[in-house]
């Protein structure tokens, strides 16, 4: 305990020097009888030496109306519904200089500040199915008793600089355990979101869920559907974005939450693939997600890694004694869209993930695919999506147990993607067009126009600074005096310039 006291005391000394925490000292000075505590996840994270932006405070011995008035003077304050009795507080005043155009920001989420509370749950498991009673004289231990897990029921007394640990949260932090406070069945029945929160904390902290707590989660798993889509989305996304996302999905599957929330993924459990795969569908999918998390890829790539083969269970057939999954990418895109809508993801995220799943099987046999084919592929997947598709292919490969994330073919494909994105070495890069030639010479369209444009192209490839409309217009009449055979000799060696530009491109990349 002494070591943790020291960590928290050190944090408080540092916080006292930050403008966003100055309200604490002012509050203590304003009300000498006040008790103010840092509670919950922030205390846990400081002890674990994890970065946190989410700070919750409990203030006792101060009337609610007086607290609200004080906070309004120190910054912006909003009461988050009478049923919750929590103030959302953003320290600081608007900047005095209106030219700056916005208010002074903070590095943290808005602070939650509340009086000590008791909650009488309706026991339906709904997030708002309880009555909140704020009591300025309630002991902090009573307030902590209503929280979800022991590791979140720690409080740091900011006045006395003492750690309050009524439910052995420190021991569970040391033992790396997620344990419900008191009777697990009652804790989850108060709020069924905690079924997913337990998994989320296990993933984020790399902890294990205590046996009795885990048993109740399994027993109550079907109740997760009674929670709003917004809260399911919030917890599921945090699981996906954790470093241990693969563990989280395995936990969801073993507990029974996966078959309730995403039954389409559950269908891949135990489903064997063809002889080219050593893992069944679900195993491969969660391994692919694990690689995405390991490499810290963004949300869209992680979701695509998890869902890219979700169409296989509905497309599996057998041919010549082996499984086939023809068009599983198309089927998977449709299923992924349905799942992500059900999980309440934003339209832009759904669109990006569905696109990745739809085209994750892109063909890149470079010995047979021409530059035109590469351009067509680039047009299908989108230039802005190249990195996401390459990263998804890496997850897919390593999730199959392949030894190399980027085989030679994938490296070459990246190279060719870059090459075909160069402006083509054609008259299109000139600052004039064939219409300018026609207008300047007052002639009808014909072969002569192309000859003149190619001659001009030869000049600017040697001296790009000449590529101005004024210079090129001036040259048109001079070139028109030449015979066609002489103009043909001025046609540049396009192949030479293509290779030279590619060489410079990759030299710069190195």
SEFIPA-906822 format. One line per 2 residues: their letters; for each residue x, y, z of C-alpha. Coordinates in nm, 3 decimals, m for minus. Each point is the difference from the previous one (the first is absolute). Layout:
# residues N
A> X Y Z  ...
***
This chain:
# residues 510
XX> 0.000 0.000 0.000  0.282 0.243 0.085
XX> 0.141 m0.024 m0.352  m0.340 0.072 m0.154
XX> m0.051 0.290 0.241  0.327 0.141 m0.126
XX> m0.105 m0.039 m0.366  m0.330 0.177 0.059
XX> 0.162 0.271 0.210  0.253 0.063 m0.276
XX> m0.282 0.023 m0.254  m0.183 0.251 0.221
XX> 0.306 0.221 0.031  0.033 0.001 m0.376
XX> m0.373 0.065 m0.051  0.011 0.296 0.240
XX> 0.230 0.175 m0.247  m0.243 m0.047 m0.290
XX> m0.261 0.266 m0.070  m0.275 m0.258 m0.058
XX> 0.029 m0.128 0.358  0.023 0.333 0.180
XX> m0.370 m0.019 0.089  0.084 m0.273 0.255
XX> 0.214 0.229 0.215  m0.253 0.282 m0.038
XX> m0.286 m0.228 0.103  0.184 m0.113 0.314
XX> 0.078 0.363 0.085  m0.363 0.106 m0.060
XX> m0.144 m0.275 0.221  0.244 m0.114 0.270
XX> m0.245 m0.273 0.100  m0.021 m0.140 m0.354
XX> 0.117 m0.350 m0.084  0.117 m0.051 m0.357
XX> 0.104 m0.332 m0.146  0.144 m0.120 m0.329
XX> m0.185 m0.324 m0.070  m0.027 m0.294 m0.236
XX> 0.199 m0.058 m0.315  0.237 0.292 0.044
XX> 0.123 m0.134 0.335  0.039 m0.345 m0.152
XX> 0.195 0.133 m0.298  0.231 0.218 0.208
XX> 0.088 m0.303 0.214  0.059 m0.208 m0.314
XX> 0.199 0.287 m0.153  m0.236 0.015 m0.296
XX> m0.079 0.323 m0.184  m0.353 0.118 0.069
XX> m0.212 0.291 m0.121  m0.311 m0.090 0.198
XX> m0.020 0.148 0.350  m0.296 m0.045 0.237
XX> m0.038 0.182 0.332  m0.236 m0.035 0.296
XX> m0.057 0.306 0.219  m0.160 m0.040 0.345
XX> m0.111 0.251 0.267  m0.100 0.261 m0.261
XX> m0.355 0.075 m0.111  m0.071 m0.087 m0.364
XX> m0.116 0.352 m0.090  0.313 0.152 0.156
XX> 0.223 m0.247 m0.183  m0.167 0.078 m0.332
XX> 0.039 0.374 0.056  0.369 m0.042 0.087
XX> 0.068 m0.216 m0.309  m0.184 0.245 m0.225
XX> 0.234 0.275 0.120  0.309 m0.216 m0.065
XX> m0.101 m0.121 m0.346  m0.289 m0.154 m0.188
XX> m0.236 m0.231 0.186  m0.300 m0.208 m0.098
XX> m0.217 m0.228 0.211  m0.021 m0.338 m0.172
XX> m0.366 m0.065 0.075  m0.156 m0.002 0.340
XX> m0.013 m0.381 m0.008  0.380 m0.013 0.006
XX> 0.087 0.298 0.214  0.337 0.055 m0.170
XX> 0.152 0.329 m0.112  0.200 0.005 m0.323
XX> 0.269 0.258 0.059  0.247 0.159 m0.239
XX> 0.248 0.221 0.187  0.095 0.342 m0.127
XX> m0.164 0.306 m0.148  m0.031 0.105 m0.366
XX> 0.316 0.160 m0.132  m0.015 0.381 0.020
XX> 0.124 0.044 m0.359  m0.302 m0.054 m0.231
XX> 0.234 m0.025 m0.299  0.111 m0.343 0.122
XX> m0.346 m0.123 m0.086  m0.040 m0.274 0.257
XX> 0.006 m0.068 0.371  0.297 m0.125 0.193
XX> 0.017 m0.375 m0.030  0.114 m0.263 0.247
XX> 0.199 m0.315 m0.049  m0.266 m0.214 0.168
XX> m0.359 m0.106 m0.034  m0.244 0.225 0.187
XX> 0.027 m0.081 0.372  m0.287 m0.183 0.170
XX> m0.065 0.160 0.340  m0.272 m0.134 0.231
XX> m0.119 m0.003 0.354  0.013 m0.342 0.170
XX> m0.288 m0.207 m0.135  m0.202 m0.309 0.075
XX> m0.186 m0.181 m0.274  m0.310 m0.213 0.041
XX> 0.006 m0.220 m0.308  m0.317 m0.124 m0.165
XX> 0.196 m0.320 m0.071  m0.108 m0.018 m0.363
XX> 0.359 0.053 m0.111  m0.090 0.313 m0.192
XX> 0.260 0.274 0.015  m0.252 0.254 0.137
XX> m0.214 m0.237 0.205  0.091 0.133 0.341
XX> m0.076 0.294 0.224  0.291 0.221 0.104
XX> 0.008 0.174 0.335  0.274 0.253 0.058
XX> 0.100 0.056 0.360  0.275 0.244 0.086
XX> 0.048 m0.171 0.337  0.023 m0.354 m0.136
XX> 0.330 m0.174 0.072  0.225 m0.061 m0.299
XX> 0.003 m0.374 0.077  m0.376 m0.012 m0.064
XX> 0.045 0.178 m0.331  0.271 m0.245 m0.105
XX> m0.217 m0.301 0.084  m0.231 0.071 m0.296
XX> 0.278 m0.030 m0.260  0.060 m0.295 m0.231
XX> 0.341 m0.160 0.066  0.238 0.012 0.294
XX> 0.280 0.158 m0.204  m0.237 0.290 m0.079
XX> m0.107 0.048 0.363  0.316 0.177 0.116
XX> m0.001 0.361 0.122  0.280 0.247 0.066
XX> m0.073 0.258 0.270  0.141 0.319 m0.152
XX> m0.008 0.186 0.331  0.157 m0.265 0.223
XX> 0.198 m0.168 m0.280  m0.120 m0.344 0.105
XX> m0.106 m0.300 m0.207  m0.340 m0.153 0.082
XX> m0.036 m0.367 m0.092  m0.304 m0.161 0.158
XX> m0.038 m0.287 m0.249  0.360 m0.123 m0.037
XX> 0.042 0.165 m0.337  0.375 0.030 0.052
XX> 0.033 m0.374 0.050  m0.193 m0.064 m0.321
XX> 0.221 0.252 m0.182  0.305 m0.189 0.122
XX> m0.154 m0.335 m0.093  m0.125 0.135 m0.336
XX> m0.361 m0.099 0.065  m0.334 0.145 m0.108
XX> m0.241 m0.069 0.289  m0.354 0.130 0.052
XX> m0.065 0.181 0.327  m0.209 m0.197 0.247
XX> m0.248 m0.236 m0.166  0.083 m0.024 m0.374
XX> m0.357 m0.086 m0.094  m0.128 0.323 0.154
XX> 0.278 0.210 m0.152  m0.079 m0.116 m0.352
XX> m0.373 0.015 0.052  0.040 0.367 0.083
XX> 0.155 0.066 m0.341  0.046 m0.268 m0.267
XX> 0.254 0.216 m0.181  0.239 m0.134 0.263
XX> m0.007 m0.336 m0.183  0.206 0.161 m0.276
XX> 0.185 0.240 0.230  0.156 m0.294 0.183
XX> 0.141 m0.130 m0.328  0.109 0.347 m0.101
XX> 0.197 0.054 0.321  0.154 m0.347 m0.031
XX> 0.119 0.094 m0.351  0.120 0.350 0.080
XX> 0.183 m0.100 0.318  0.101 m0.354 m0.101
XX> m0.182 m0.137 0.309  m0.210 m0.314 0.050
XX> m0.363 m0.009 0.112  m0.054 m0.156 0.342
XX> m0.180 m0.339 m0.006  m0.328 0.100 0.171
XX> m0.019 0.320 m0.200  0.059 m0.192 m0.323
XX> m0.266 m0.257 0.088  m0.263 0.270 0.044
XX> 0.097 0.165 m0.331  m0.059 m0.334 m0.174
XX> m0.330 m0.046 0.180  m0.123 0.350 m0.085
XX> 0.149 0.026 m0.352  m0.336 0.017 m0.180
XX> m0.087 0.312 0.200  0.251 0.201 m0.205
XX> m0.276 0.062 m0.257  m0.186 0.208 0.258
XX> 0.275 0.265 m0.020  m0.013 0.288 m0.246
XX> 0.191 m0.036 m0.327  0.205 0.309 0.085
XX> 0.144 m0.157 0.315  0.064 m0.335 m0.169
XX> 0.183 0.184 m0.276  0.208 0.196 0.251
XX> 0.116 m0.309 0.190  0.050 m0.219 m0.308
XX> 0.209 0.269 m0.169  0.221 0.032 0.308
XX> 0.053 m0.377 m0.009  0.090 0.011 m0.370
XX> 0.239 0.293 0.054  0.178 m0.159 0.296
XX> 0.338 m0.170 m0.036  m0.166 m0.329 0.100
XX> m0.290 0.016 m0.245  0.053 m0.363 m0.101
XX> m0.037 m0.110 0.363  m0.315 0.210 0.027
XX> m0.169 m0.174 m0.294  0.101 m0.340 0.133
XX> m0.150 0.093 0.337  m0.320 0.119 m0.164
XX> m0.025 m0.330 m0.185  0.072 m0.224 0.298
XX> m0.237 0.194 0.226  m0.285 m0.006 m0.252
XX> m0.020 0.371 m0.078  0.124 m0.042 m0.357
XX> m0.282 m0.227 m0.114  m0.246 0.257 0.136
XX> 0.159 0.317 m0.137  0.167 m0.132 m0.318
XX> m0.137 m0.348 m0.080  0.143 0.032 m0.352
XX> 0.352 m0.023 0.147  m0.100 m0.285 0.229
XX> m0.085 m0.208 m0.310  0.372 m0.007 m0.080
XX> 0.086 m0.184 0.322  0.124 m0.348 m0.091
XX> m0.062 0.058 m0.371  0.290 m0.160 m0.188
XX> 0.144 0.172 m0.306  0.178 m0.141 m0.303
XX> 0.339 m0.169 0.000  0.180 0.333 m0.038
XX> m0.110 0.101 0.353  0.118 m0.145 0.328
XX> m0.262 0.183 0.208  m0.378 m0.019 m0.005
XX> m0.190 0.317 m0.092  m0.055 0.156 0.343
XX> 0.352 m0.083 0.117  0.144 0.166 m0.311
XX> m0.224 0.305 0.044  0.096 0.070 0.361
XX> 0.367 m0.061 m0.078  m0.027 0.257 m0.280
XX> m0.155 0.245 0.245  0.282 m0.074 0.243
XX> 0.257 0.095 m0.263  m0.187 0.325 m0.072
XX> 0.002 0.083 0.372  0.366 m0.094 0.034
XX> 0.088 0.236 m0.283  m0.233 0.268 0.142
XX> m0.200 0.037 m0.318  m0.302 0.228 m0.002
XX> m0.355 m0.108 0.086  m0.114 m0.058 m0.360
XX> 0.288 m0.237 m0.073  m0.053 m0.187 0.327
XX> m0.370 m0.049 m0.073  0.077 m0.110 m0.356
XX> 0.260 m0.247 0.129  m0.263 m0.152 0.228
XX> m0.279 m0.006 m0.259  0.184 m0.063 m0.328
XX> m0.097 m0.370 m0.009  m0.342 0.034 0.162
XX> m0.157 m0.107 m0.331  0.170 m0.340 m0.004
XX> m0.254 m0.195 0.208  m0.280 0.088 m0.246
XX> 0.205 m0.065 m0.316  0.180 m0.324 0.088
XX> m0.033 m0.279 m0.255  0.207 m0.306 m0.078
XX> 0.174 m0.075 m0.327  0.241 m0.285 m0.066
XX> 0.013 m0.082 0.370  0.095 0.351 0.113
XX> m0.195 0.301 0.131  m0.062 0.303 m0.220
XX> m0.130 0.343 0.098  m0.077 0.165 m0.332
XX> m0.121 0.361 0.028  0.042 0.000 0.379
XX> 0.138 0.354 m0.036  m0.326 0.122 m0.155
XX> m0.215 m0.187 0.251  0.226 0.119 0.282
XX> m0.040 0.364 m0.102  m0.379 m0.027 0.025
XX> 0.014 m0.177 0.336  0.258 0.246 0.136
XX> m0.227 0.291 m0.089  m0.289 m0.161 0.188
XX> 0.215 m0.074 0.306  0.155 0.347 0.022
XX> m0.340 0.165 m0.034  m0.130 m0.221 0.280
XX> 0.300 0.102 0.211  m0.084 0.366 m0.063
XX> 0.317 0.102 m0.187  0.007 0.327 m0.191
XX> m0.067 m0.011 m0.373  0.353 0.104 m0.096
XX> 0.150 m0.285 0.204  m0.249 m0.250 m0.145
XX> 0.079 0.115 m0.354  0.377 m0.031 0.052
XX> m0.012 m0.344 0.166  m0.248 m0.143 m0.253
XX> 0.225 0.123 m0.283  0.302 m0.172 0.154
XX> m0.188 m0.327 0.049  m0.146 0.012 m0.354
XX> 0.337 0.034 m0.172  0.234 m0.174 0.244
XX> 0.055 m0.281 m0.253  0.163 0.232 m0.257
XX> 0.211 m0.192 m0.252  0.363 0.093 m0.042
XX> 0.182 m0.263 m0.204  0.244 0.258 m0.133
XX> 0.142 m0.227 m0.265  m0.335 0.011 m0.182
XX> m0.156 0.331 0.111  0.082 0.294 m0.227
XX> 0.039 0.362 0.103  m0.351 0.054 m0.132
XX> m0.118 m0.279 0.230  0.174 0.161 0.296
XX> m0.166 0.331 m0.088  m0.339 m0.171 m0.014
XX> 0.065 m0.158 0.341  0.106 0.339 0.136
XX> m0.319 0.150 m0.137  m0.211 m0.268 0.174
XX> 0.158 0.024 0.343  0.072 0.375 m0.009
XX> 0.338 0.170 0.017  m0.079 0.129 0.351
XX> m0.059 m0.359 0.122  0.326 m0.161 m0.116
XX> 0.160 m0.011 0.345  m0.315 m0.144 0.160
XX> m0.021 m0.279 m0.258  0.369 m0.083 0.033
XX> m0.036 m0.006 0.381  m0.307 m0.222 m0.024
XX> 0.189 m0.241 m0.227  0.281 m0.009 0.257
XX> m0.251 m0.091 0.274  m0.155 m0.265 m0.224
XX> 0.336 m0.159 m0.080  0.141 m0.002 0.352
XX> m0.340 m0.112 0.131  0.037 m0.306 m0.225
XX> 0.332 m0.082 0.161  0.207 0.114 m0.297
XX> 0.358 0.091 0.099  0.027 0.327 m0.193
XX> m0.228 0.299 0.036  0.103 0.133 m0.341
XX> 0.105 m0.257 m0.259  0.191 0.114 m0.307
XX> m0.321 0.027 m0.205  m0.164 0.238 0.250
XX> 0.312 0.215 0.018  0.006 0.020 m0.379
XX> m0.369 0.086 m0.010  0.060 0.295 0.232
XX> 0.280 0.108 m0.232  m0.221 m0.021 m0.306
XX> m0.282 0.183 0.175  0.240 0.291 0.048
XX> 0.122 m0.020 m0.358  m0.340 0.008 m0.167
XX> m0.098 0.300 0.213  0.265 0.210 m0.178
XX> m0.136 0.238 m0.260  0.018 m0.189 m0.331
XX> 0.274 0.117 m0.240  m0.245 0.127 m0.261
XX> m0.102 0.334 m0.155  m0.262 0.023 0.279
XX> 0.271 0.143 0.225  0.046 0.300 m0.235
XX> m0.144 0.337 0.096  m0.182 0.011 m0.333
XX> m0.230 m0.240 m0.185  m0.079 m0.091 m0.357
XX> m0.272 0.266 0.005  0.266 0.265 0.056
XX> 0.192 m0.127 m0.304  m0.316 0.008 m0.215
XX> m0.085 0.352 0.118  0.353 0.133 m0.051
XX> 0.048 m0.149 m0.349  m0.364 0.031 m0.111
XX> 0.003 m0.355 m0.139  m0.228 m0.301 0.009
XX> 0.072 m0.295 0.236  0.249 m0.244 m0.144
XX> 0.330 m0.193 0.048  0.203 0.322 m0.009
XX> m0.139 0.105 0.339  0.127 m0.316 0.172
XX> 0.341 0.038 m0.161  0.033 0.356 0.126
XX> m0.110 m0.096 0.353  0.249 m0.286 0.015
XX> 0.278 0.229 m0.121  m0.088 0.246 0.277
XX> m0.004 m0.286 0.250  0.354 m0.094 m0.101
XX> 0.114 0.351 0.080  m0.156 0.031 0.343
XX> 0.116 m0.345 0.108  0.352 0.129 m0.047
XX> m0.076 0.344 0.145  m0.316 m0.007 0.221
XX> 0.030 0.372 0.068  m0.115 0.061 m0.358
XX> m0.341 m0.150 0.075  m0.186 0.331 m0.002
XX> m0.289 0.093 m0.225  0.176 0.310 m0.127
XX> 0.310 m0.190 m0.113  m0.193 m0.291 m0.153
XX> m0.237 0.224 m0.195  0.301 0.184 m0.135
XX> 0.153 m0.327 m0.122  m0.311 m0.129 m0.178
XX> 0.044 0.212 m0.316  0.370 m0.077 m0.019
XX> m0.063 m0.376 0.017  m0.279 0.026 m0.256
XX> 0.260 0.106 m0.257  0.177 m0.337 0.032
XX> m0.084 m0.302 m0.212  m0.177 m0.292 0.162
XX> 0.305 m0.227 m0.022  0.208 0.258 0.184
XX> m0.263 0.033 0.273  m0.006 m0.380 0.038
XX> 0.373 0.006 0.078  m0.072 0.236 0.288
XX> m0.232 m0.256 0.170  0.159 m0.075 0.342
XX> 0.114 m0.345 0.118  m0.287 m0.054 0.246
XX> 0.139 m0.327 0.136  0.323 0.171 0.105
XX> m0.186 0.274 0.187  m0.234 m0.251 0.167
XX> 0.292 m0.200 0.138  0.183 0.313 0.109
XX> m0.300 0.130 0.195  m0.054 m0.340 0.165
XX> 0.366 m0.010 0.100  m0.024 0.344 0.158
XX> m0.327 m0.092 0.174  0.146 m0.305 0.175
XX> 0.330 0.174 0.072  m0.194 0.271 0.184
XX> m0.205 m0.262 0.186  0.317 m0.171 0.122
***
